[in-house]
Amino acid sequence: MSDKMNVGIYVFEGMTMLDGYAPLQILSFVEQFNTFTFSKEGKAVRSDSNTVLTPDYGFDDCPPLDILVMPGGGDVFGQMSDATVQAFLKDSGAKAKYITSVCTGALILAEAGLLDGHRATTHWAYIDQLAKYPEIEVVDERVAVDRNRISGGGITAGLDFALTVVAEVVSPELAQTIQLIFEYRPQPPFNTGSPETAPAEIVERVKGMVAERNQPLYEHLANK
């Protein structure tokens, strides 16, 4: 590649920081990428961990996007129902070479119609909500790749997602090199990272937490 590709990671109030900043850490290592963050107004926002995130750009001065990265959060209905955000995504998505998401960022893209006709995944607790969009083939996978659409599952899947983006866009060798540099060899203390392996009572507790936070989203998608 003679020119660097613009990789823009959207940041917004209440987002899950790891959804965007885990990929940011990896993608910024790629010399073929010009990786940056942007928000709606170019102003700082607070993540769901109360950390202040300072974007490089706003919608008005954001460079043209070659790769759009959409993180998620526990409640993304605000981004889905914001006409300005949706209009920006539709316009930028029509021009981007790759449209990608992590976690519930897929729902934000789905609302903009950017996942229509493609396979996509999201956090396991939101799979049923993503499936309300009939034009999307929803799959429960760690990372789903369908042509120029790349979507990751929940939160920590952003690491696998970012390495997949590097492998797909640049080369598998570079992705493997970065994985080694980051010493990414997960060995979690518990085997509860999936509803298939977690105790039933914990799965139900998480489902209850998600439902409690997302009633407006559920009501919106009930009409799909």
C-alpha angles and dihedrals in degrees: 000000000000096000129043117251117237109238111190122191114196117222125194142170112288096010120149102257096212091056090067107020098050089059089041091058092052100037092049087062091065112095091202089062132074097205122192144148129241137183135195096266101016090249129126117271133194121241123218088266088059091248115144112238116199114202125212094222146010128222091271097058102023111133116242108281123237091173121026114200116194117191123195141215143197091277117025099160090106090062092043092053098041106105093201093052093046093048091050092050094049091050096043093041092055089059102036122103092215131025114197142170145186124213114325090356082094089069091055090051092044091056088055090051092243095129097047112130093016141097113251142167138200140175109322092242090058099044092103091051093051088049089064086079101082096198092062124081100219118207131180100229137133090240126002120203121191114165105293095352117092120176131178132207124239125336105294089045084076088083093055088042094055093048089049091052090052091048093048098043103033114009143305089239092060091046090052091048092053092047089056093046089053091044088227104180105133118212105170118197092234136036093228102106093109133048087235092063104028121091112269094241091056092048090052091047091054092046089053092050091051094047092049092056098042110050094122089051092049091049091049094050093044086075095055 
